[in-house]
Amino acid sequence: MTSCLEWLECSRCGAAVSLEAAGVCACGGILLARYRLDEAGRTMTRASIASRGPTMWRYAEVLPGSDDPVTLGEGMTPLLRLRFIERELGAQAIWLKDEALEPTGSFKARGMAPAITMARNAGARRVALPSAGNAGSAAAAYAALAGLAVDLFLPADTPEPFFLEAAAFGARVHRIAGDIGACGRAMRAHPDAGRWTDLSTFREPYRCEGKKTLGYEIAEQLGWTLPDAIVYPAGGGTGLVGMWKAFAEMESLGLVPKGPRPRMIAVQAEGCAPIAGAFASGAAEPAAVTAPFTYACGLRVPAPLAGSLVLAAVHASNGCAIAVSDREMARGQVDLARGEGVFACPEGGATLAAARALLAAGLLLPSERIVLFNTATGLKVPSIPGLSTS
């Protein structure tokens, strides 16, 4: 199995850019990987995929660096039918894509595997990124496997398990006062900024490629059909943008029929909802949130670089963006744990909270096939608002 990666394309101006390009396009647009899909389709069939190993690298033709990936076996996580939640909400078919089973306990493993692979292949010896927690953990793990040094810039109030995890992998951690935006600014102002490869969200093109395999897996796990709606917690939005990209690729490859794609629903926290705010106002670009607050670290992203791409996918799919309160997402965590045996992260609880609200409002229909996301284990966040341990 060989990657059919061909070039990078600017999402804004459409310019073709070499695979060695770093950062964003000269126009400021985000770079997306493009493939020789006609060639990929000759070997990437439903039957051939079914015969391959149970990792995300089974989609090798449309992944960067798949000839020799840095891998911990990421991908092919369970798609769990939520029978108790269905009965409670009066819905016919709700699944949970449970990414807690990934290496380092989150969906960030998917993005970091190809990102670190391509950095290593380009000769990098050192990488860096700002993180709310799980991305840093995944970067530290894959960098350790690849023999690369890694610098992580984390908000000082990030839950302590993330610092412990990063230290165990040998990462150099910088505790920064402020949110992930402040971490990014501190990283770019650091004296060593020119000496490492920047793996920030959408400032390199390959994390998105790993995340898009969520879309391939959902389709394959549903018998190469697509659900009616996907409810996804959008901080930086990489997974939502990646899945939307995957649906187009799968149509070109003949893996799914051309037709209606899932409605993409972006879920944010009320205390940090730039994408939901832009959706509500009709803006094409989200405005930065000045004082973000939520216990869901992965949703505390005040100025997502790819906010316009997230909104474009939401609008193109006839989806929506919704904000839920910390109290509602905490209830979602507890309901998933007690009803389905899944200890979800706050972001996972947020998707259940959003589905509950949208079904009640008639914006999701009980007859629709709905996929929710749990993006990480709940074990790294030390408390759930309103839940007593005594």
Secondary structure, DSSP 4 states (H G I P E B T S, - for coil): ----EEEEEETTT--EE-TT--SS-TTSPPEEEEE-HHHHHHH--HHHHHTS-SSGGGGGGGSTTTTS---S------EEE-HHHHHHHT-SEEEEEEGGGSGGGBTHHHHHHHHHHHHHHTT-SEEEEE-SSHHHHHHHHHHHHHT-EEEEEEETTS-HHHHHHHHHTT-EEEEESS-HHHHHHHHHHSTTGGGSEE--TTTSSHHHHHHHHHHHHHHHHTTS---SEEEEE-SS-HHHHHHHHHHHHHHHHTSS-SSPPPEEEEEEETTB-HHHHHHHHT-SSPPPPSS---S-GGG--SS-TTHHHHHHHHHHTT-EEEEE-HHHHHHHHHHHHHHHS--B-HHHHHHHHHHHHHHHHTSS-TTSEEEEEE-BBGGGS---TT----
